[in-house]
């Protein structure tokens, strides 16, 4: 999770919402890492989770990531939750809950819904405070810059 936090910091410094994600294989080796890139890539799907899942699929030459763990600093949104379900990720670990768009546990629970064809093991609240503080500080700075 500490690597995901560092990636989120880099995203924030580049003007993106500070979210980072990493994928590790069954041996715990880092196989993919990404940060939010929507603004830089002009791509509405360039969330950290989506980018990391794409890299992991390429690294393993498969879209089936059952033996992998995805670490992300913020609870995934509906789009990312859908991609996580489709990837059949083995374990999702996230930092801070997202009270506005969290689609794992907070606002809705896509992985456990009837729409899901795969059940995901989930650990939320891992290093929650640093993840939350990073987001709060970034949004505060953005608001102050526009005043």
Buried (B, 14 or more C-beta within 10 A) or exposed (E): BEBBBBBBBEBBEEEBBBBBBBBBBEEEEEBBBBBBBBEEEEEEEBBBBBBBBBBBBEBBEEEEBEBBBBBBBBBBBBBBBBBBBBBBBBBBBBBBBBEEBBBBBBBBBBBBEEEBEEEBEBEBBBBBEBBBEBBEEBEEEEEEEEE
